[in-house]
Amino acid sequence: MMTAKKNKIKMVLTRLVSYLPTNSLRLMGYRLFSYSFGQGCKVDWGVWICVDRFTAGNKLSIRRRTRILGPISVDFKNNVLVGRGNRIECGWSAADPSNASKNYARSFKVGENCLLHEDHLFDVYGSIHIDDGSWVAGFASQFLTHGASAMDRDIYIGKSCYVGSAVRFAPGACIGDECIVGMGAVVTKKLEDARRILGGIPARVLRQREADDSFVFVKSW
């Protein structure tokens, strides 16, 4: 009961911090909760962060309406843009001792030069790791790390990948480096080979990227 009360108080206080009028005041307020921000970070008005641990490198930018909530550990590397309306969440009950046997990792990691565009859902009961240079582009993708029978929960997106709109990642799914995932695909398993174009329900390898295909998704913000 005491832990639940502390969580409620923390939720209220961090919500108030999210409404402070300037970026510098918001960063200062969040630092009171031992959250770490590097140089040049920007957290827009209304961005709500209430987690166990939060670490950001240099030049992280988080846009309006994004919520990062729950008993999770969050780690952003340098030069990351998190667009509007993203939800990076885990229920507070995941940290309850009664759920210890489920071994929830509760970890969210994003590498350097990554983009998380708008209105995506990241369900962080397990571990979600988005490696350097990857884009979760478009809108309304979902990354789910728990379910009634899910034991292999963790999701991994390799380096320099591109994930289109309305994609679904099931618990335990992953993709290799330099992969492209087409709009509306449902990734249900480990597709670990690099340089593949993936699509369909369930997602499968549509083809290999050509040897002379040197296209990369370059940070432009």
Backbone as numpy.savetxt, mean C-alpha at the origin, in Angstrom:
# Nx Ny Nz CAx CAy CAz Cx Cy Cz
-9.84 -4.11 27.18 -10.66 -2.90 27.18 -9.80 -1.64 27.18
-8.71 -1.66 27.95 -7.83 -0.50 28.00 -7.19 -0.24 26.64
-6.77 -1.32 25.95 -6.17 -1.16 24.63 -7.17 -0.56 23.65
-8.40 -1.04 23.69 -9.44 -0.51 22.80 -9.66 0.97 23.07
-9.65 1.36 24.33 -9.84 2.77 24.68 -8.68 3.62 24.16
-7.46 3.10 24.30 -6.29 3.83 23.80 -6.36 3.99 22.29
-6.80 2.94 21.60 -6.93 3.04 20.15 -7.94 4.11 19.75
-9.07 4.17 20.47 -10.09 5.17 20.17 -9.55 6.58 20.38
-8.81 6.77 21.46 -8.23 8.09 21.74 -7.22 8.47 20.65
-6.40 7.49 20.26 -5.41 7.75 19.20 -6.11 8.07 17.88
-7.20 7.39 17.59 -7.95 7.67 16.37 -8.46 9.11 16.37
-8.98 9.54 17.48 -9.51 10.91 17.58 -8.39 11.92 17.42
-7.28 11.72 18.13 -6.18 12.69 18.09 -5.55 12.77 16.70
-5.34 11.62 16.06 -4.74 11.66 14.72 -5.71 12.27 13.70
-7.01 12.06 13.92 -7.98 12.70 13.02 -7.90 14.21 13.14
-7.71 14.70 14.34 -7.56 16.14 14.54 -6.29 16.65 13.85
-5.20 15.87 13.95 -3.95 16.25 13.28 -4.17 16.37 11.78
-4.96 15.46 11.21 -5.18 15.48 9.76 -5.83 16.76 9.27
-6.51 17.47 10.18 -7.22 18.70 9.81 -6.45 19.97 10.17
-5.22 19.82 10.62 -4.41 21.02 10.87 -4.19 21.77 9.56
-4.09 23.11 9.59 -4.21 23.90 8.36 -3.01 23.89 7.42
-1.82 23.51 7.87 -0.65 23.55 6.98 0.09 22.21 7.02
0.83 21.95 5.96 1.61 20.72 5.87 2.60 20.61 7.02
3.28 21.69 7.34 4.29 21.65 8.40 3.66 21.31 9.74
2.46 21.85 10.01 1.79 21.52 11.27 1.33 20.06 11.29
0.86 19.56 10.15 0.43 18.16 10.10 1.61 17.22 10.34
2.74 17.50 9.69 3.92 16.67 9.91 4.38 16.74 11.36
4.35 17.93 11.93 4.74 18.09 13.33 3.81 17.30 14.24
2.50 17.38 13.95 1.55 16.65 14.76 1.75 15.15 14.68
1.96 14.64 13.46 2.16 13.20 13.30 3.48 12.74 13.93
4.46 13.60 13.97 5.73 13.22 14.60 5.55 13.02 16.11
4.53 13.62 16.70 4.26 13.41 18.12 3.88 11.96 18.41
3.45 11.23 17.37 3.11 9.81 17.52 4.28 8.92 17.10
5.46 9.53 17.01 6.71 8.83 16.63 6.71 8.38 15.19
5.91 8.99 14.34 5.99 8.75 12.90 7.19 9.51 12.35
7.87 8.91 11.38 9.10 9.49 10.84 8.88 9.93 9.40
9.28 11.17 9.10 9.20 11.72 7.74 10.56 12.28 7.34
11.00 11.94 6.11 12.23 12.52 5.59 12.01 13.93 5.07
12.98 14.43 4.33 12.91 15.79 3.81 11.94 15.87 2.64
11.27 17.02 2.54 10.43 17.29 1.39 9.14 16.50 1.33
8.67 15.97 2.45 7.42 15.21 2.46 6.22 16.15 2.51
5.13 15.70 1.88 3.90 16.48 1.87 2.72 15.56 2.17
1.96 15.93 3.20 0.77 15.19 3.59 -0.40 16.16 3.48
-1.28 15.94 2.53 -2.37 16.88 2.26 -3.36 16.94 3.43
-4.13 18.02 3.41 -5.18 18.22 4.41 -6.18 17.06 4.35
-6.51 16.52 5.52 -7.47 15.43 5.60 -6.88 14.05 5.46
-5.58 13.92 5.21 -4.95 12.60 5.15 -4.83 12.07 6.59
-5.44 10.93 6.81 -5.54 10.38 8.17 -4.59 9.21 8.32
-3.64 9.33 9.25 -2.67 8.28 9.53 -2.79 7.90 10.99
-3.16 6.65 11.25 -3.25 6.16 12.63 -2.82 4.70 12.62
-1.54 4.46 12.87 -0.95 3.13 12.75 0.01 2.88 13.91
0.53 1.65 13.98 1.52 1.33 15.01 2.86 1.97 14.71
3.26 1.92 13.43 4.58 2.45 13.06 4.50 3.02 11.65
5.10 4.20 11.45 5.09 4.84 10.14 6.46 5.46 9.88
7.08 5.07 8.75 8.38 5.59 8.37 8.34 5.99 6.90
8.78 7.20 6.59 8.82 7.68 5.21 10.19 8.24 4.90
10.69 7.94 3.70 11.93 8.54 3.23 11.69 9.97 2.76
12.54 10.45 1.86 12.41 11.80 1.34 11.36 11.88 0.23
10.69 13.03 0.16 9.78 13.37 -0.93 8.63 12.38 -1.09
8.06 11.98 0.03 6.77 11.28 -0.01 5.67 12.32 -0.14
4.72 12.06 -1.02 3.55 12.94 -1.17 2.30 12.09 -1.05
1.41 12.46 -0.11 0.15 11.75 0.08 -0.98 12.74 -0.16
-1.85 12.43 -1.12 -2.92 13.34 -1.52 -4.18 13.14 -0.68
-5.11 14.06 -0.86 -6.33 14.12 -0.04 -7.15 12.83 -0.05
-7.87 12.64 1.02 -8.82 11.55 1.24 -8.17 10.19 1.45
-6.86 10.13 1.50 -6.20 8.86 1.78 -6.24 8.56 3.27
-6.49 7.29 3.60 -6.53 6.84 4.99 -5.55 5.69 5.18
-4.73 5.79 6.21 -3.76 4.74 6.54 -4.01 4.39 8.00
-4.74 3.31 8.24 -5.30 3.04 9.56 -5.10 1.60 9.99
-4.88 1.41 11.29 -4.86 0.08 11.86 -3.55 -0.26 12.53
-3.46 -1.44 13.14 -2.26 -1.85 13.87 -1.20 -2.40 12.92
-0.73 -1.54 12.02 0.16 -1.97 10.94 1.47 -1.19 10.99
2.48 -1.77 10.35 3.77 -1.11 10.15 3.85 -0.66 8.70
4.11 0.64 8.48 4.10 1.23 7.15 5.47 1.82 6.86
6.01 1.49 5.68 7.35 1.95 5.31 7.35 2.40 3.85
7.51 3.71 3.63 7.64 4.27 2.29 9.09 4.69 2.08
9.68 4.31 0.95 11.02 4.76 0.61 10.95 6.13 -0.07
12.02 6.56 -0.72 12.09 7.90 -1.31 11.23 8.04 -2.56
10.73 9.26 -2.76 10.08 9.65 -4.02 8.86 8.79 -4.34
7.93 8.76 -3.43 6.69 8.00 -3.61 5.51 8.96 -3.65
4.60 8.72 -4.58 3.36 9.49 -4.65 2.19 8.55 -4.35
1.41 8.92 -3.34 0.18 8.22 -3.00 -0.96 9.15 -3.36
-1.75 8.78 -4.35 -2.80 9.65 -4.85 -4.00 9.74 -3.92
-5.06 10.36 -4.41 -6.24 10.63 -3.60 -7.07 9.38 -3.33
-7.64 9.35 -2.14 -8.66 8.36 -1.82 -8.19 6.93 -1.64
-6.92 6.70 -1.45 -6.44 5.34 -1.19 -6.76 4.94 0.25
-6.99 3.63 0.43 -7.24 3.09 1.77 -6.22 1.99 2.05
-5.39 2.23 3.04 -4.37 1.27 3.47 -4.75 0.92 4.90
-5.38 -0.24 5.10 -6.11 -0.48 6.34 -5.99 -1.91 6.85
-6.19 -2.02 8.15 -6.30 -3.31 8.82 -7.16 -3.08 10.07
-8.07 -4.00 10.36 -8.89 -3.87 11.56 -8.05 -3.98 12.83
-8.41 -3.20 13.83 -7.64 -3.20 15.07 -7.67 -4.57 15.76
-8.69 -5.36 15.50 -8.78 -6.67 16.13 -7.66 -7.62 15.69
-7.00 -7.31 14.58 -5.92 -8.18 14.10 -4.76 -8.26 15.08
-4.62 -7.23 15.92 -3.53 -7.22 16.90 -3.96 -7.79 18.25
-5.21 -8.19 18.36 -5.71 -8.73 19.62 -5.02 -10.07 19.93
-4.65 -10.30 21.18 -4.00 -11.57 21.53 -4.80 -12.80 21.11
-6.12 -12.68 21.04 -6.95 -13.81 20.63 -6.70 -14.23 19.19
-6.08 -13.34 18.40 -5.77 -13.65 17.00 -4.30 -13.96 16.77
-3.54 -14.16 17.84 -2.09 -14.38 17.71 -1.77 -15.60 16.86
-2.60 -16.63 16.94 -2.32 -17.87 16.20 -2.44 -17.68 14.69
-3.08 -16.61 14.24 -3.25 -16.36 12.81 -2.01 -15.72 12.18
-1.08 -15.28 13.02 0.21 -14.75 12.54 0.05 -13.66 11.48
-0.82 -12.72 11.73 -0.98 -11.60 10.81 0.31 -10.76 10.78
0.89 -10.59 9.60 2.14 -9.83 9.48 1.91 -8.34 9.65
0.80 -7.81 9.12 0.39 -6.41 9.27 1.52 -5.46 8.85
1.99 -5.64 7.60 3.14 -4.87 7.11 2.85 -4.36 5.70
3.15 -3.08 5.47 2.96 -2.45 4.16 4.24 -1.72 3.79
4.88 -2.16 2.68 6.16 -1.59 2.28 6.09 -1.16 0.82
6.58 0.06 0.55 6.61 0.59 -0.81 8.03 1.08 -1.09
8.60 0.62 -2.21 9.96 0.98 -2.57 10.08 2.38 -3.16
11.25 2.70 -3.67 11.52 4.03 -4.22 10.83 4.24 -5.58
10.49 5.50 -5.83 9.96 5.92 -7.14 8.70 5.16 -7.53
7.82 4.93 -6.57 6.57 4.22 -6.82 5.40 5.18 -6.88
4.34 4.74 -7.55 3.09 5.47 -7.64 1.94 4.57 -7.22
1.13 5.04 -6.28 -0.16 4.43 -5.96 -1.19 5.47 -6.36
-1.89 5.25 -7.46 -2.72 6.31 -8.02 -3.93 6.59 -7.12
-5.15 6.34 -7.53 -6.30 6.82 -6.76 -7.31 5.71 -6.45
-7.88 5.81 -5.25 -9.04 5.00 -4.84 -8.76 3.49 -4.85
-7.55 3.11 -4.48 -7.22 1.69 -4.33 -7.41 1.25 -2.88
-7.63 -0.04 -2.69 -7.76 -0.61 -1.35 -6.62 -1.59 -1.10
-5.89 -1.38 -0.01 -4.82 -2.27 0.41 -5.21 -2.81 1.79
-5.52 -4.10 1.83 -6.01 -4.77 3.03 -4.81 -5.43 3.71
-4.33 -4.83 4.81 -3.00 -5.15 5.32 -3.07 -6.03 6.58
-3.72 -7.19 6.46 -3.62 -8.18 7.53 -2.32 -8.97 7.37
-2.00 -9.33 6.16 -0.71 -9.93 5.86 0.30 -8.86 5.50
1.25 -9.21 4.64 2.27 -8.28 4.17 2.00 -7.92 2.72
2.06 -6.63 2.42 2.01 -6.15 1.04 3.31 -5.41 0.77
4.05 -5.85 -0.26 5.33 -5.24 -0.61 5.30 -4.87 -2.08
5.42 -3.58 -2.36 5.48 -3.07 -3.72 6.91 -2.58 -3.95
7.62 -3.22 -4.85 9.05 -2.96 -4.97 9.34 -1.73 -5.84
10.62 -1.36 -5.90 11.06 -0.09 -6.51 10.52 0.09 -7.93
10.08 1.31 -8.20 9.72 1.70 -9.55 8.39 1.19 -10.06
7.59 0.58 -9.20 6.32 0.02 -9.66 5.17 1.00 -9.49
4.19 0.87 -10.38 3.01 1.74 -10.38 1.76 0.88 -10.17
0.98 1.26 -9.18 -0.40 0.80 -9.09 -1.21 1.93 -9.69
-1.45 1.84 -10.97 -2.00 2.96 -11.74 -3.52 2.88 -11.75
-4.15 3.77 -12.53 -5.59 3.72 -12.69 -6.33 3.91 -11.38
-7.48 3.20 -11.27 -8.37 3.39 -10.14 -8.91 2.04 -9.66
-9.27 1.99 -8.37 -10.14 0.96 -7.81 -9.60 -0.46 -7.88
-8.29 -0.63 -7.72 -7.75 -1.98 -7.55 -7.84 -2.38 -6.08
-7.82 -3.70 -5.83 -7.91 -4.21 -4.47 -6.83 -5.26 -4.23
-6.20 -5.17 -3.06 -5.14 -6.08 -2.67 -5.54 -6.68 -1.32
-5.95 -7.94 -1.32 -6.57 -8.56 -0.16 -5.63 -9.60 0.44
-5.39 -9.49 1.75 -4.45 -10.40 2.40 -5.11 -11.26 3.48
-6.43 -11.31 3.52 -7.06 -12.24 4.46 -8.38 -12.74 3.90
-8.76 -13.89 4.39 -10.00 -14.53 3.99 -10.26 -15.70 4.90
-11.39 -16.36 4.73 -11.82 -17.39 5.66 -10.81 -18.54 5.78
-10.15 -18.91 4.68 -9.22 -20.04 4.73 -7.81 -19.67 4.30
-7.52 -18.38 4.19 -6.22 -17.94 3.67 -5.14 -18.07 4.74
-4.11 -18.84 4.45 -2.95 -18.93 5.33 -1.72 -18.31 4.68
-1.60 -18.47 3.35 -0.54 -17.79 2.60 -1.12 -16.45 2.17
-0.83 -15.40 2.93 -1.53 -14.14 2.78 -0.76 -13.09 2.00
0.56 -13.16 2.00 1.38 -12.02 1.59 1.32 -11.78 0.09
1.32 -10.50 -0.28 1.28 -10.07 -1.68 2.58 -9.35 -2.00
3.16 -9.70 -3.15 4.40 -9.04 -3.58 4.27 -8.61 -5.03
4.64 -7.36 -5.30 4.71 -6.82 -6.66 6.17 -6.47 -6.92
6.74 -7.06 -7.97 8.16 -6.89 -8.26 8.54 -5.49 -8.68
9.77 -5.32 -9.09 10.30 -4.02 -9.48 9.79 -3.62 -10.87
9.55 -2.32 -11.02 9.22 -1.73 -12.33 8.01 -2.41 -12.99
7.00 -2.69 -12.18 5.76 -3.27 -12.70 4.72 -2.17 -12.94
3.70 -2.52 -13.72 2.57 -1.62 -13.98 1.29 -2.41 -13.78
0.45 -1.94 -12.85 -0.82 -2.60 -12.54 -1.94 -1.66 -12.98
-2.81 -2.10 -13.86 -3.87 -1.26 -14.40 -5.05 -1.10 -13.45
-6.11 -0.48 -13.94 -7.30 -0.21 -13.14 -8.06 -1.49 -12.79
-8.74 -1.44 -11.61 -9.70 -2.47 -11.20 -9.12 -3.87 -11.21
-7.85 -3.98 -10.84 -7.21 -5.30 -10.72 -7.44 -5.82 -9.30
-7.54 -7.13 -9.15 -7.68 -7.76 -7.85 -6.51 -8.70 -7.60
-5.91 -8.56 -6.42 -4.87 -9.50 -5.98 -5.44 -10.29 -4.80
-5.45 -11.61 -4.92 -5.90 -12.48 -3.84 -4.78 -12.71 -2.84
-5.11 -13.17 -1.63 -4.05 -13.49 -0.66 -3.04 -14.47 -1.26
-1.75 -14.18 -1.04 -0.68 -15.05 -1.51 -0.25 -14.82 -2.94
-0.87 -13.88 -3.65 -0.53 -13.63 -5.05 0.74 -12.78 -5.15
1.47 -12.96 -6.25 2.63 -12.11 -6.50 2.93 -12.09 -7.99
3.67 -11.06 -8.41 4.13 -10.97 -9.80 5.61 -10.62 -9.79
6.31 -11.06 -10.84 7.74 -10.82 -10.96 8.06 -9.41 -11.44
9.36 -9.14 -11.60 9.82 -7.82 -12.02 9.38 -7.49 -13.45
9.13 -6.20 -13.69 8.85 -5.65 -15.02 7.63 -6.31 -15.69
6.66 -6.66 -14.89 5.42 -7.22 -15.43 4.36 -6.12 -15.62
3.46 -6.36 -16.54 2.32 -5.48 -16.79 1.05 -6.29 -16.55
0.16 -5.75 -15.71 -1.10 -6.43 -15.40 -2.23 -5.63 -16.02
-2.98 -6.24 -16.92 -4.04 -5.55 -17.64 -5.23 -5.21 -16.77
-6.00 -4.22 -17.20 -7.18 -3.75 -16.48 -8.16 -4.88 -16.21
-8.64 -4.95 -14.96 -9.66 -5.92 -14.59 -9.17 -7.32 -14.32
-7.87 -7.56 -14.37 -7.34 -8.90 -14.11 -7.54 -9.29 -12.64
-7.59 -10.59 -12.39 -7.68 -11.11 -11.03 -6.50 -12.05 -10.81
-5.52 -11.59 -10.04 -4.30 -12.36 -9.80 -4.54 -13.24 -8.58
-4.58 -14.55 -8.77 -4.95 -15.47 -7.70 -3.79 -16.33 -7.21
-2.62 -16.23 -7.86 -1.51 -17.10 -7.48 -0.18 -16.39 -7.75
0.91 -17.11 -7.52 2.23 -16.56 -7.75 2.59 -16.69 -9.23
2.82 -15.55 -9.87 3.26 -15.49 -11.26 4.62 -14.79 -11.24
5.65 -15.55 -10.93 6.93 -14.96 -10.52 7.89 -14.67 -11.66
7.61 -15.15 -12.88 8.51 -14.89 -13.99 8.51 -13.41 -14.33
9.70 -12.88 -14.66 9.84 -11.46 -14.98 9.41 -11.17 -16.42
9.08 -9.91 -16.67 8.83 -9.38 -18.01 7.70 -10.12 -18.72
6.59 -10.29 -18.01 5.41 -10.91 -18.59 4.27 -9.90 -18.65
3.38 -10.10 -19.61 2.14 -9.34 -19.68 1.04 -10.27 -19.20
0.32 -9.85 -18.17 -0.65 -10.69 -17.49 -2.05 -10.12 -17.65
-3.05 -10.98 -17.75 -4.42 -10.52 -17.82 -5.39 -11.67 -17.69
-6.67 -11.33 -17.52 -7.71 -12.35 -17.48 -8.19 -12.66 -16.08
-9.23 -13.53 -16.02 -9.83 -13.96 -14.76 -9.91 -15.49 -14.78
-9.07 -16.19 -14.02 -7.95 -15.66 -13.26 -6.82 -15.21 -14.18
-5.93 -14.37 -13.67 -4.85 -13.84 -14.49 -3.89 -14.96 -14.91
-3.42 -14.85 -16.13 -2.45 -15.80 -16.67 -1.46 -15.02 -17.53
-0.41 -15.68 -17.93 0.57 -15.04 -18.81 0.00 -14.98 -20.22
-0.15 -13.76 -20.74 -0.64 -13.59 -22.10 0.51 -13.67 -23.09
1.61 -13.08 -22.72 2.81 -13.20 -23.55 4.00 -12.64 -22.79
5.18 -12.92 -23.31 6.41 -12.37 -22.76 6.71 -11.05 -23.43
7.24 -10.10 -22.68 7.64 -8.84 -23.28 8.81 -9.09 -24.23
8.78 -8.39 -25.35 9.81 -8.59 -26.37 11.19 -8.22 -25.83
12.22 -8.85 -26.38 13.59 -8.61 -25.92 14.00 -7.15 -26.08
13.48 -6.49 -27.13 13.86 -5.09 -27.36 12.88 -4.11 -26.72
11.96 -4.61 -25.90 11.01 -3.75 -25.18 11.70 -3.20 -23.95
12.20 -1.97 -24.06 12.93 -1.34 -22.96 12.10 -0.30 -22.24
10.78 -0.28 -22.50 9.92 0.74 -21.90 9.87 0.57 -20.38
10.03 1.68 -19.67 9.90 1.69 -18.22 8.97 2.84 -17.83
8.38 2.72 -16.66 7.46 3.73 -16.16 8.28 4.68 -15.28
8.50 5.88 -15.79 9.42 6.81 -15.16 8.66 7.80 -14.31
9.14 8.01 -13.10 8.55 9.01 -12.21 8.58 10.39 -12.85
7.44 11.06 -12.89 7.35 12.37 -13.53 6.69 13.41 -12.65
6.59 13.14 -11.34 5.95 14.09 -10.44 6.97 14.71 -9.51
